[in-house]
Amino acid sequence: MRAKARYIRFSPFKLRPLADAVRGKAAEYALNLLMSCSTKRTGPVKKVIESAIANAKNLTGVEAASLKIKDIRVDQGPSVRYFKPGAMGRSNVYKKRFSHISVVLEQAEKKEAKRGTKG
């Protein structure tokens, strides 16, 4: 299942390390990892993962414990440009950057115990 959040008011440069930390992990583990971080930036990433889990649960009936994050991407959204006064009468250009977050979950494969055979 997948979920998207668009026009998030955080720079993608600041959200990508969070996405890299949870990519490939189990969905519940990723949520616990994001809850333990004390930055405000974890909020939108956590919400998108929760939304993808809810989509999987409602649409396909898959339990959250069996899901893992297949792909999570943070893309650049539009930038709002504004001007502030600079030195010697000039104006400096500032950009407020927006992000688009997309998450794809897949059902994790169950690991089977391997038994060695004596030959």
MOPAC internal coordinates of N, CA, C and O (Angstrom, degrees):
PM7 1SCF
backbone

  N    0.0000 0     0.00 0     0.00 0    0    0    0
  C    1.4512 1     0.00 0     0.00 0    1    0    0
  C    1.5203 1   109.28 1     0.00 0    2    1    0
  O    1.2310 1   121.33 1   -19.62 1    3    2    1
  N    1.2944 1   115.07 1   160.38 1    3    2    1
  C    1.4570 1   119.76 1  -177.67 1    5    3    2
  C    1.5151 1   110.76 1  -135.62 1    6    5    3
  O    1.2310 1   121.44 1   -20.12 1    7    6    5
  N    1.3228 1   114.86 1   159.88 1    7    6    5
  C    1.4608 1   122.36 1   176.82 1    9    7    6
  C    1.5236 1   107.80 1  -150.41 1   10    9    7
  O    1.2310 1   121.36 1   -29.62 1   11   10    9
  N    1.3307 1   114.99 1   150.38 1   11   10    9
  C    1.4611 1   120.89 1   179.82 1   13   11   10
  C    1.5131 1   109.97 1  -132.80 1   14   13   11
  O    1.2310 1   121.22 1   -32.61 1   15   14   13
  N    1.3139 1   115.27 1   147.39 1   15   14   13
  C    1.4657 1   121.90 1   170.55 1   17   15   14
  C    1.5193 1   105.70 1  -131.24 1   18   17   15
  O    1.2310 1   121.04 1   -51.17 1   19   18   17
  N    1.3109 1   115.63 1   128.83 1   19   18   17
  C    1.4609 1   119.60 1  -176.22 1   21   19   18
  C    1.5195 1   110.38 1  -118.50 1   22   21   19
  O    1.2310 1   121.27 1   -24.84 1   23   22   21
  N    1.3136 1   115.18 1   155.16 1   23   22   21
  C    1.4629 1   124.12 1   177.21 1   25   23   22
  C    1.5421 1   111.69 1    59.06 1   26   25   23
  O    1.2310 1   120.98 1  -133.09 1   27   26   25
  N    1.3154 1   115.74 1    46.91 1   27   26   25
  C    1.4608 1   121.82 1   175.88 1   29   27   26
  C    1.5221 1   107.92 1   -79.81 1   30   29   27
  O    1.2310 1   120.26 1   -45.99 1   31   30   29
  N    1.3157 1   117.11 1   134.01 1   31   30   29
  C    1.4584 1   121.79 1  -172.14 1   33   31   30
  C    1.5319 1   112.42 1   -87.18 1   34   33   31
  O    1.2310 1   120.94 1  -132.27 1   35   34   33
  N    1.3281 1   115.81 1    47.73 1   35   34   33
  C    1.4553 1   122.57 1   171.19 1   37   35   34
  C    1.5143 1   107.24 1  -132.51 1   38   37   35
  O    1.2310 1   120.86 1   -32.46 1   39   38   37
  N    1.3021 1   115.96 1   147.54 1   39   38   37
  C    1.4496 1   120.66 1   178.84 1   41   39   38
  C    1.5248 1   110.22 1   -67.28 1   42   41   39
  O    1.2310 1   119.54 1   -40.10 1   43   42   41
  N    1.3373 1   118.49 1   139.90 1   43   42   41
  C    1.4660 1   119.33 1   178.66 1   45   43   42
  C    1.5270 1   112.66 1   -63.77 1   46   45   43
  O    1.2310 1   120.26 1   154.50 1   47   46   45
  N    1.3248 1   117.12 1   -25.50 1   47   46   45
  C    1.4566 1   120.57 1   179.34 1   49   47   46
  C    1.5233 1   111.16 1   -66.31 1   50   49   47
  O    1.2310 1   120.46 1   152.76 1   51   50   49
  N    1.3285 1   116.72 1   -27.24 1   51   50   49
  C    1.4585 1   120.88 1   179.80 1   53   51   50
  C    1.5262 1   112.30 1   -90.60 1   54   53   51
  O    1.2310 1   119.73 1   158.55 1   55   54   53
  N    1.3360 1   118.12 1   -21.45 1   55   54   53
  C    1.4615 1   121.10 1  -179.70 1   57   55   54
  C    1.5280 1   112.71 1   -90.00 1   58   57   55
  O    1.2310 1   119.66 1   154.96 1   59   58   57
  N    1.3175 1   118.25 1   -25.04 1   59   58   57
  C    1.4633 1   120.52 1  -175.68 1   61   59   58
  C    1.5287 1   113.95 1   -62.74 1   62   61   59
  O    1.2310 1   118.45 1   141.74 1   63   62   61
  N    1.3353 1   120.57 1   -38.26 1   63   62   61
  C    1.4756 1   117.78 1   176.27 1   65   63   62
  C    1.5260 1   113.27 1   -61.36 1   66   65   63
  O    1.2310 1   119.80 1   147.13 1   67   66   65
  N    1.3268 1   117.98 1   -32.87 1   67   66   65
  C    1.4635 1   120.60 1   176.04 1   69   67   66
  C    1.5261 1   110.62 1   -67.24 1   70   69   67
  O    1.2310 1   120.83 1   138.40 1   71   70   69
  N    1.3262 1   116.03 1   -41.60 1   71   70   69
  C    1.4634 1   120.03 1   179.01 1   73   71   70
  C    1.5254 1   110.66 1   -65.10 1   74   73   71
  O    1.2310 1   120.31 1   141.43 1   75   74   73
  N    1.3233 1   117.01 1   -38.57 1   75   74   73
  C    1.4593 1   120.39 1   178.92 1   77   75   74
  C    1.5249 1   111.39 1   -65.85 1   78   77   75
  O    1.2310 1   120.36 1   147.93 1   79   78   77
  N    1.3335 1   116.92 1   -32.07 1   79   78   77
  C    1.4638 1   120.71 1  -178.14 1   81   79   78
  C    1.5230 1   112.22 1   -70.06 1   82   81   79
  O    1.2310 1   119.53 1   150.39 1   83   82   81
  N    1.3376 1   118.50 1   -29.61 1   83   82   81
  C    1.4657 1   120.62 1  -175.90 1   85   83   82
  C    1.5236 1   113.36 1  -105.21 1   86   85   83
  O    1.2310 1   119.38 1   175.36 1   87   86   85
  N    1.3149 1   118.79 1    -4.64 1   87   86   85
  C    1.4686 1   121.25 1  -178.53 1   89   87   86
  C    1.5295 1   110.33 1   -64.85 1   90   89   87
  O    1.2310 1   120.53 1   -51.36 1   91   90   89
  N    1.3266 1   116.59 1   128.64 1   91   90   89
  C    1.4562 1   121.72 1   178.46 1   93   91   90
  C    1.5214 1   114.36 1    86.04 1   94   93   91
  O    1.2310 1   119.52 1   175.42 1   95   94   93
  N    1.3030 1   118.53 1    -4.58 1   95   94   93
  C    1.4592 1   122.28 1  -178.30 1   97   95   94
  C    1.5332 1   110.08 1   -89.12 1   98   97   95
  O    1.2310 1   121.03 1   -14.14 1   99   98   97
  N    1.3215 1   115.64 1   165.86 1   99   98   97
  C    1.4571 1   120.68 1   173.89 1  101   99   98
  C    1.5330 1   108.46 1   -66.86 1  102  101   99
  O    1.2310 1   120.45 1   -32.71 1  103  102  101
  N    1.3170 1   116.75 1   147.29 1  103  102  101
  C    1.4684 1   121.05 1  -173.42 1  105  103  102
  C    1.5258 1   111.63 1   -63.69 1  106  105  103
  O    1.2310 1   119.98 1   136.08 1  107  106  105
  N    1.3359 1   117.64 1   -43.92 1  107  106  105
  C    1.4642 1   119.91 1  -179.98 1  109  107  106
  C    1.5299 1   111.15 1   -66.87 1  110  109  107
  O    1.2310 1   120.43 1   141.60 1  111  110  109
  N    1.3277 1   116.79 1   -38.40 1  111  110  109
  C    1.4656 1   120.78 1   177.13 1  113  111  110
  C    1.5246 1   110.34 1   -62.99 1  114  113  111
  O    1.2310 1   120.57 1   139.74 1  115  114  113
  N    1.3354 1   116.51 1   -40.26 1  115  114  113
  C    1.4673 1   120.73 1  -179.93 1  117  115  114
  C    1.5311 1   110.81 1   -64.12 1  118  117  115
  O    1.2310 1   120.33 1   139.05 1  119  118  117
  N    1.3421 1   116.98 1   -40.95 1  119  118  117
  C    1.4647 1   119.92 1   177.85 1  121  119  118
  C    1.5279 1   111.33 1   -63.86 1  122  121  119
  O    1.2310 1   120.27 1   137.72 1  123  122  121
  N    1.3357 1   117.09 1   -42.28 1  123  122  121
  C    1.4618 1   120.22 1   178.24 1  125  123  122
  C    1.5246 1   111.30 1   -64.77 1  126  125  123
  O    1.2310 1   120.55 1   142.13 1  127  126  125
  N    1.3233 1   116.55 1   -37.87 1  127  126  125
  C    1.4601 1   120.75 1   178.35 1  129  127  126
  C    1.5256 1   110.98 1   -64.39 1  130  129  127
  O    1.2310 1   120.43 1   138.10 1  131  130  129
  N    1.3324 1   116.79 1   -41.90 1  131  130  129
  C    1.4648 1   120.44 1   179.76 1  133  131  130
  C    1.5270 1   111.67 1   -70.66 1  134  133  131
  O    1.2310 1   120.31 1   147.80 1  135  134  133
  N    1.3382 1   117.02 1   -32.20 1  135  134  133
  C    1.4626 1   119.28 1   177.80 1  137  135  134
  C    1.5238 1   111.43 1   -68.03 1  138  137  135
  O    1.2310 1   120.44 1   149.86 1  139  138  137
  N    1.3231 1   116.77 1   -30.14 1  139  138  137
  C    1.4596 1   119.46 1  -178.41 1  141  139  138
  C    1.5311 1   112.40 1   -78.26 1  142  141  139
  O    1.2310 1   120.05 1   163.38 1  143  142  141
  N    1.3310 1   117.50 1   -16.62 1  143  142  141
  C    1.4652 1   120.41 1   176.35 1  145  143  142
  C    1.5242 1   108.96 1   -77.09 1  146  145  143
  O    1.2310 1   120.45 1   -34.65 1  147  146  145
  N    1.3134 1   116.75 1   145.35 1  147  146  145
  C    1.4639 1   119.43 1  -174.16 1  149  147  146
  C    1.5306 1   112.64 1  -107.54 1  150  149  147
  O    1.2310 1   119.74 1  -153.70 1  151  150  149
  N    1.3235 1   118.10 1    26.30 1  151  150  149
  C    1.4552 1   120.07 1   178.65 1  153  151  150
  C    1.5259 1   109.92 1  -103.57 1  154  153  151
  O    1.2310 1   120.98 1   -26.33 1  155  154  153
  N    1.3271 1   115.74 1   153.67 1  155  154  153
  C    1.4657 1   120.88 1   178.41 1  157  155  154
  C    1.5176 1   111.82 1   -68.61 1  158  157  155
  O    1.2310 1   120.47 1   156.63 1  159  158  157
  N    1.3215 1   116.71 1   -23.37 1  159  158  157
  C    1.4570 1   120.65 1  -174.84 1  161  159  158
  C    1.5188 1   113.22 1   -67.69 1  162  161  159
  O    1.2310 1   119.93 1   161.85 1  163  162  161
  N    1.3271 1   117.74 1   -18.15 1  163  162  161
  C    1.4598 1   119.25 1  -178.50 1  165  163  162
  C    1.5247 1   112.35 1   -72.96 1  166  165  163
  O    1.2310 1   119.71 1   160.61 1  167  166  165
  N    1.3241 1   118.16 1   -19.39 1  167  166  165
  C    1.4635 1   122.10 1  -176.63 1  169  167  166
  C    1.5152 1   114.47 1   -57.04 1  170  169  167
  O    1.2310 1   119.00 1   124.59 1  171  170  169
  N    1.3341 1   119.51 1   -55.41 1  171  170  169
  C    1.4689 1   119.31 1  -179.23 1  173  171  170
  C    1.5258 1   113.52 1   -63.72 1  174  173  171
  O    1.2310 1   120.00 1   142.77 1  175  174  173
  N    1.3359 1   117.60 1   -37.23 1  175  174  173
  C    1.4668 1   120.58 1  -179.66 1  177  175  174
  C    1.5267 1   109.46 1   -66.20 1  178  177  175
  O    1.2310 1   120.84 1   138.19 1  179  178  177
  N    1.3241 1   116.00 1   -41.81 1  179  178  177
  C    1.4600 1   120.74 1   179.29 1  181  179  178
  C    1.5246 1   110.92 1   -64.09 1  182  181  179
  O    1.2310 1   120.18 1   138.98 1  183  182  181
  N    1.3284 1   117.25 1   -41.02 1  183  182  181
  C    1.4677 1   121.00 1  -179.98 1  185  183  182
  C    1.5216 1   111.99 1   -63.69 1  186  185  183
  O    1.2310 1   120.31 1   140.81 1  187  186  185
  N    1.3228 1   117.02 1   -39.19 1  187  186  185
  C    1.4644 1   119.89 1  -179.26 1  189  187  186
  C    1.5255 1   110.33 1   -68.23 1  190  189  187
  O    1.2310 1   120.18 1   140.23 1  191  190  189
  N    1.3326 1   117.25 1   -39.77 1  191  190  189
  C    1.4607 1   120.00 1   178.43 1  193  191  190
  C    1.5349 1   109.82 1   -66.02 1  194  193  191
  O    1.2310 1   120.11 1   138.13 1  195  194  193
  N    1.3284 1   117.39 1   -41.87 1  195  194  193
  C    1.4729 1   120.51 1   176.96 1  197  195  194
  C    1.5213 1   111.01 1   -61.96 1  198  197  195
  O    1.2310 1   120.01 1   141.55 1  199  198  197
  N    1.3246 1   117.59 1   -38.45 1  199  198  197
  C    1.4607 1   121.47 1   178.83 1  201  199  198
  C    1.5246 1   111.05 1   -65.78 1  202  201  199
  O    1.2310 1   120.12 1   139.56 1  203  202  201
  N    1.3263 1   117.38 1   -40.44 1  203  202  201
  C    1.4604 1   120.83 1   178.59 1  205  203  202
  C    1.5259 1   110.69 1   -66.31 1  206  205  203
  O    1.2310 1   120.19 1   142.37 1  207  206  205
  N    1.3438 1   117.25 1   -37.63 1  207  206  205
  C    1.4690 1   120.83 1   176.86 1  209  207  206
  C    1.5245 1   109.92 1   -64.34 1  210  209  207
  O    1.2310 1   120.29 1   136.57 1  211  210  209
  N    1.3411 1   117.06 1   -43.43 1  211  210  209
  C    1.4635 1   120.94 1   178.69 1  213  211  210
  C    1.5250 1   111.09 1   -64.24 1  214  213  211
  O    1.2310 1   119.96 1   141.73 1  215  214  213
  N    1.3306 1   117.69 1   -38.27 1  215  214  213
  C    1.4638 1   120.67 1   176.81 1  217  215  214
  C    1.5245 1   110.69 1   -62.37 1  218  217  215
  O    1.2310 1   120.43 1   136.49 1  219  218  217
  N    1.3245 1   116.79 1   -43.51 1  219  218  217
  C    1.4600 1   120.19 1  -179.56 1  221  219  218
  C    1.5242 1   110.91 1   -65.24 1  222  221  219
  O    1.2310 1   120.71 1   140.50 1  223  222  221
  N    1.3347 1   116.26 1   -39.50 1  223  222  221
  C    1.4571 1   120.62 1  -178.43 1  225  223  222
  C    1.5279 1   111.25 1   -68.21 1  226  225  223
  O    1.2310 1   120.43 1   137.31 1  227  226  225
  N    1.3326 1   116.79 1   -42.69 1  227  226  225
  C    1.4602 1   120.25 1  -176.03 1  229  227  226
  C    1.5193 1   113.55 1   -79.29 1  230  229  227
  O    1.2310 1   120.15 1   143.38 1  231  230  229
  N    1.3119 1   117.32 1   -36.62 1  231  230  229
  C    1.4618 1   119.64 1  -174.33 1  233  231  230
  C    1.5215 1   113.63 1   -88.28 1  234  233  231
  O    1.2310 1   120.20 1   145.24 1  235  234  233
  N    1.3383 1   117.22 1   -34.76 1  235  234  233
  C    1.4609 1   119.03 1  -176.82 1  237  235  234
  C    1.5174 1   113.47 1  -119.50 1  238  237  235
  O    1.2310 1   119.71 1   170.75 1  239  238  237
  N    1.3347 1   118.16 1    -9.25 1  239  238  237
  C    1.4556 1   120.79 1   178.32 1  241  239  238
  C    1.5164 1   114.57 1    75.67 1  242  241  239
  O    1.2310 1   119.98 1  -158.80 1  243  242  241
  N    1.3134 1   117.64 1    21.20 1  243  242  241
  C    1.4585 1   121.78 1  -179.17 1  245  243  242
  C    1.5281 1   109.08 1   -85.77 1  246  245  243
  O    1.2310 1   120.29 1   -40.31 1  247  246  245
  N    1.3131 1   117.05 1   139.69 1  247  246  245
  C    1.4619 1   121.52 1   178.82 1  249  247  246
  C    1.5213 1   110.35 1   -76.40 1  250  249  247
  O    1.2310 1   120.96 1   -29.95 1  251  250  249
  N    1.3290 1   115.77 1   150.05 1  251  250  249
  C    1.4628 1   121.16 1  -177.51 1  253  251  250
  C    1.5194 1   112.24 1   -66.16 1  254  253  251
  O    1.2310 1   120.20 1   152.28 1  255  254  253
  N    1.3245 1   117.22 1   -27.72 1  255  254  253
  C    1.4676 1   120.27 1  -177.82 1  257  255  254
  C    1.5223 1   112.13 1   -68.30 1  258  257  255
  O    1.2310 1   119.86 1   157.75 1  259  258  257
  N    1.3248 1   117.86 1   -22.25 1  259  258  257
  C    1.4633 1   120.35 1  -177.04 1  261  259  258
  C    1.5257 1   112.93 1   -99.75 1  262  261  259
  O    1.2310 1   119.79 1  -166.18 1  263  262  261
  N    1.3324 1   118.01 1    13.82 1  263  262  261
  C    1.4632 1   120.76 1  -178.78 1  265  263  262
  C    1.5124 1   111.22 1  -104.66 1  266  265  263
  O    1.2310 1   121.12 1   -33.94 1  267  266  265
  N    1.3286 1   115.47 1   146.06 1  267  266  265
  C    1.4548 1   120.30 1   172.25 1  269  267  266
  C    1.5223 1   109.41 1  -134.94 1  270  269  267
  O    1.2310 1   120.64 1   -22.06 1  271  270  269
  N    1.3106 1   116.39 1   157.94 1  271  270  269
  C    1.4612 1   121.64 1  -176.40 1  273  271  270
  C    1.5278 1   108.42 1   -82.86 1  274  273  271
  O    1.2310 1   121.36 1   -69.59 1  275  274  273
  N    1.3156 1   115.00 1   110.41 1  275  274  273
  C    1.4628 1   120.55 1   179.54 1  277  275  274
  C    1.5207 1   110.25 1   -78.70 1  278  277  275
  O    1.2310 1   121.07 1   135.17 1  279  278  277
  N    1.3376 1   115.55 1   -44.83 1  279  278  277
  C    1.4614 1   119.64 1  -177.50 1  281  279  278
  C    1.5221 1   108.74 1  -149.40 1  282  281  279
  O    1.2310 1   120.76 1   -43.29 1  283  282  281
  N    1.3144 1   116.15 1   136.71 1  283  282  281
  C    1.4634 1   121.43 1   173.03 1  285  283  282
  C    1.5266 1   106.01 1  -137.90 1  286  285  283
  O    1.2310 1   121.43 1   -52.63 1  287  286  285
  N    1.3397 1   114.86 1   127.37 1  287  286  285
  C    1.4614 1   119.75 1  -177.22 1  289  287  286
  C    1.5112 1   110.28 1  -128.33 1  290  289  287
  O    1.2310 1   121.30 1   -37.46 1  291  290  289
  N    1.3186 1   115.12 1   142.54 1  291  290  289
  C    1.4598 1   121.56 1   173.95 1  293  291  290
  C    1.5209 1   106.24 1  -120.61 1  294  293  291
  O    1.2310 1   120.60 1   -68.59 1  295  294  293
  N    1.3162 1   116.46 1   111.41 1  295  294  293
  C    1.4542 1   122.17 1  -177.56 1  297  295  294
  C    1.5232 1   110.08 1  -107.57 1  298  297  295
  O    1.2310 1   121.55 1   -20.87 1  299  298  297
  N    1.3133 1   114.65 1   159.13 1  299  298  297
  C    1.4637 1   121.36 1   179.18 1  301  299  298
  C    1.5186 1   109.73 1   -76.00 1  302  301  299
  O    1.2310 1   120.69 1   -47.99 1  303  302  301
  N    1.3216 1   116.29 1   132.01 1  303  302  301
  C    1.4528 1   122.28 1   173.71 1  305  303  302
  C    1.5269 1   108.67 1   -99.04 1  306  305  303
  O    1.2310 1   120.21 1    17.84 1  307  306  305
  N    1.3034 1   117.20 1  -162.16 1  307  306  305
  C    1.4590 1   119.71 1   178.25 1  309  307  306
  C    1.5252 1   111.29 1   -71.44 1  310  309  307
  O    1.2310 1   121.06 1   -22.17 1  311  310  309
  N    1.3087 1   115.57 1   157.83 1  311  310  309
  C    1.4605 1   121.54 1   177.15 1  313  311  310
  C    1.5208 1   108.77 1  -114.93 1  314  313  311
  O    1.2310 1   121.01 1   -44.37 1  315  314  313
  N    1.3168 1   115.67 1   135.63 1  315  314  313
  C    1.4610 1   120.87 1   175.61 1  317  315  314
  C    1.5215 1   106.80 1   -96.18 1  318  317  315
  O    1.2310 1   120.86 1   -58.83 1  319  318  317
  N    1.3084 1   115.95 1   121.17 1  319  318  317
  C    1.4656 1   120.57 1  -179.64 1  321  319  318
  C    1.5191 1   109.17 1   -98.89 1  322  321  319
  O    1.2310 1   121.59 1   -43.75 1  323  322  321
  N    1.3303 1   114.57 1   136.25 1  323  322  321
  C    1.4575 1   119.19 1   175.00 1  325  323  322
  C    1.5191 1   108.30 1  -144.13 1  326  325  323
  O    1.2310 1   121.32 1   -17.93 1  327  326  325
  N    1.3134 1   115.09 1   162.07 1  327  326  325
  C    1.4550 1   121.39 1  -173.92 1  329  327  326
  C    1.5151 1   110.13 1  -116.49 1  330  329  327
  O    1.2310 1   121.41 1   -36.75 1  331  330  329
  N    1.3317 1   114.90 1   143.25 1  331  330  329
  C    1.4548 1   121.55 1   174.50 1  333  331  330
  C    1.5145 1   107.60 1  -131.12 1  334  333  331
  O    1.2310 1   120.28 1   -26.58 1  335  334  333
  N    1.3154 1   117.07 1   153.42 1  335  334  333
  C    1.4607 1   118.47 1   179.70 1  337  335  334
  C    1.5217 1   111.26 1   -65.31 1  338  337  335
  O    1.2310 1   121.61 1   -39.95 1  339  338  337
  N    1.3079 1   114.52 1   140.05 1  339  338  337
  C    1.4595 1   121.30 1   177.58 1  341  339  338
  C    1.5148 1   110.68 1  -115.80 1  342  341  339
  O    1.2310 1   121.01 1    12.39 1  343  342  341
  N    1.2977 1   115.67 1  -167.61 1  343  342  341
  C    1.4553 1   121.10 1  -177.68 1  345  343  342
  C    1.5224 1   110.87 1   -71.97 1  346  345  343
  O    1.2310 1   120.50 1   -32.43 1  347  346  345
  N    1.3083 1   116.65 1   147.57 1  347  346  345
  C    1.4710 1   124.66 1   173.86 1  349  347  346
  C    1.5250 1   112.24 1    57.85 1  350  349  347
  O    1.2310 1   120.30 1  -141.91 1  351  350  349
  N    1.3386 1   117.04 1    38.09 1  351  350  349
  C    1.4543 1   120.95 1   174.40 1  353  351  350
  C    1.5064 1   115.42 1    78.90 1  354  353  351
  O    1.2310 1   119.92 1  -174.98 1  355  354  353
  N    1.3116 1   117.76 1     5.02 1  355  354  353
  C    1.4675 1   119.81 1   179.58 1  357  355  354
  C    1.5311 1   109.80 1   -83.90 1  358  357  355
  O    1.2310 1   121.39 1   -10.20 1  359  358  357
  N    1.3273 1   114.95 1   169.80 1  359  358  357
  C    1.4682 1   118.95 1   173.69 1  361  359  358
  C    1.5186 1   108.22 1  -117.90 1  362  361  359
  O    1.2310 1   120.82 1   -43.36 1  363  362  361
  N    1.3219 1   116.04 1   136.64 1  363  362  361
  C    1.4621 1   121.98 1   177.93 1  365  363  362
  C    1.5185 1   109.39 1  -100.88 1  366  365  363
  O    1.2310 1   121.12 1   -39.77 1  367  366  365
  N    1.3319 1   115.47 1   140.23 1  367  366  365
  C    1.4511 1   121.89 1   179.91 1  369  367  366
  C    1.5252 1   108.53 1   -93.53 1  370  369  367
  O    1.2310 1   120.64 1   -50.60 1  371  370  369
  N    1.3271 1   116.38 1   129.40 1  371  370  369
  C    1.4602 1   123.09 1   174.99 1  373  371  370
  C    1.5128 1   108.26 1  -118.19 1  374  373  371
  O    1.2310 1   120.76 1   -29.52 1  375  374  373
  N    1.3305 1   116.16 1   150.48 1  375  374  373
  C    1.4706 1   121.10 1   178.63 1  377  375  374
  C    1.5139 1   109.30 1  -124.43 1  378  377  375
  O    1.2310 1   121.32 1   -48.20 1  379  378  377
  N    1.3246 1   115.09 1   131.80 1  379  378  377
  C    1.4601 1   120.41 1   168.62 1  381  379  378
  C    1.5212 1   105.65 1  -100.98 1  382  381  379
  O    1.2310 1   120.90 1   -61.75 1  383  382  381
  N    1.3138 1   115.89 1   118.25 1  383  382  381
  C    1.4617 1   120.38 1  -175.08 1  385  383  382
  C    1.5281 1   110.68 1   -96.57 1  386  385  383
  O    1.2310 1   121.08 1   -35.71 1  387  386  385
  N    1.3247 1   115.54 1   144.29 1  387  386  385
  C    1.4492 1   122.70 1   177.49 1  389  387  386
  C    1.5225 1   108.96 1  -114.08 1  390  389  387
  O    1.2310 1   120.64 1   -20.88 1  391  390  389
  N    1.3342 1   116.38 1   159.12 1  391  390  389
  C    1.4602 1   121.33 1  -177.60 1  393  391  390
  C    1.5194 1   110.63 1  -128.03 1  394  393  391
  O    1.2310 1   121.47 1   -24.38 1  395  394  393
  N    1.3268 1   114.78 1   155.62 1  395  394  393
  C    1.4514 1   123.02 1   170.29 1  397  395  394
  C    1.5282 1   106.55 1  -120.20 1  398  397  395
  O    1.2310 1   120.26 1   -53.40 1  399  398  397
  N    1.3289 1   117.11 1   126.60 1  399  398  397
  C    1.4592 1   121.46 1  -179.50 1  401  399  398
  C    1.5202 1   108.34 1  -112.95 1  402  401  399
  O    1.2310 1   120.36 1   -46.97 1  403  402  401
  N    1.3324 1   116.92 1   133.03 1  403  402  401
  C    1.4648 1   120.97 1   175.35 1  405  403  402
  C    1.5255 1   108.81 1  -132.30 1  406  405  403
  O    1.2310 1   121.09 1   -42.20 1  407  406  405
  N    1.3415 1   115.51 1   137.80 1  407  406  405
  C    1.4637 1   122.57 1  -177.15 1  409  407  406
  C    1.5157 1   108.80 1  -126.98 1  410  409  407
  O    1.2310 1   120.63 1   -44.21 1  411  410  409
  N    1.3256 1   116.40 1   135.79 1  411  410  409
  C    1.4660 1   122.41 1   174.42 1  413  411  410
  C    1.5240 1   107.11 1  -122.74 1  414  413  411
  O    1.2310 1   120.87 1   -54.87 1  415  414  413
  N    1.3381 1   115.94 1   125.13 1  415  414  413
  C    1.4615 1   121.94 1   178.47 1  417  415  414
  C    1.5172 1   109.26 1  -107.69 1  418  417  415
  O    1.2310 1   121.07 1   -28.55 1  419  418  417
  N    1.3308 1   115.56 1   151.45 1  419  418  417
  C    1.4624 1   120.78 1   173.72 1  421  419  418
  C    1.5205 1   108.31 1  -136.65 1  422  421  419
  O    1.2310 1   121.59 1   -19.06 1  423  422  421
  N    1.3143 1   114.55 1   160.94 1  423  422  421
  C    1.4558 1   119.31 1   179.33 1  425  423  422
  C    1.5181 1   108.20 1   -78.56 1  426  425  423
  O    1.2310 1   120.74 1   -51.91 1  427  426  425
  N    1.3254 1   116.20 1   128.09 1  427  426  425
  C    1.4619 1   121.26 1  -178.27 1  429  427  426
  C    1.5201 1   109.32 1   -72.78 1  430  429  427
  O    1.2310 1   121.26 1   -35.97 1  431  430  429
  N    1.3363 1   115.20 1   144.03 1  431  430  429
  C    1.4583 1   120.02 1   177.97 1  433  431  430
  C    1.5188 1   108.94 1   -80.65 1  434  433  431
  O    1.2310 1   121.27 1   -41.13 1  435  434  433
  N    1.3106 1   115.18 1   138.87 1  435  434  433
  C    1.4585 1   119.41 1   178.46 1  437  435  434
  C    1.5201 1   109.24 1   -77.40 1  438  437  435
  O    1.2310 1   121.45 1   -45.27 1  439  438  437
  N    1.3174 1   114.84 1   134.73 1  439  438  437
  C    1.4599 1   119.28 1   178.68 1  441  439  438
  C    1.5271 1   109.07 1   -85.66 1  442  441  439
  O    1.2310 1   121.32 1   -48.55 1  443  442  441
  N    1.3159 1   115.08 1   131.45 1  443  442  441
  C    1.4565 1   120.07 1   179.09 1  445  443  442
  C    1.5267 1   108.47 1  -101.24 1  446  445  443
  O    1.2310 1   121.21 1   -34.50 1  447  446  445
  N    1.2969 1   115.29 1   145.50 1  447  446  445
  C    1.4598 1   119.88 1   179.71 1  449  447  446
  C    1.5217 1   109.01 1   -72.27 1  450  449  447
  O    1.2310 1   121.15 1   -48.74 1  451  450  449
  N    1.3375 1   115.41 1   131.26 1  451  450  449
  C    1.4570 1   120.15 1   179.58 1  453  451  450
  C    1.5404 1   108.40 1   -90.64 1  454  453  451
  O    1.2310 1   121.62 1   -47.26 1  455  454  453
  N    1.2871 1   114.51 1   132.74 1  455  454  453
  C    1.4522 1   119.22 1   176.78 1  457  455  454
  C    1.4970 1   109.83 1  -109.06 1  458  457  455
  O    1.2310 1   121.55 1   -49.28 1  459  458  457
  N    1.2829 1   114.63 1   130.72 1  459  458  457
  C    1.4689 1   119.21 1   178.38 1  461  459  458
  C    1.5234 1   110.39 1   -80.56 1  462  461  459
  O    1.2310 1   120.65 1   -38.03 1  463  462  461
  N    1.3248 1   116.37 1   141.97 1  463  462  461
  C    1.4563 1   120.78 1   177.38 1  465  463  462
  C    1.5209 1   108.42 1  -111.69 1  466  465  463
  O    1.2310 1   121.77 1   -41.36 1  467  466  465
  N    1.2984 1   114.21 1   138.64 1  467  466  465
  C    1.4630 1   118.91 1   177.77 1  469  467  466
  C    1.5074 1   107.95 1   -89.34 1  470  469  467
  O    1.2310 1   121.00 1   -45.85 1  471  470  469
  N    1.3150 1   115.69 1   134.15 1  471  470  469
  C    1.4397 1   118.94 1  -175.17 1  473  471  470
  C    1.4201 1   114.97 1  -118.54 1  474  473  471
  O    1.2310 1   120.10 1   180.00 1  475  474  473

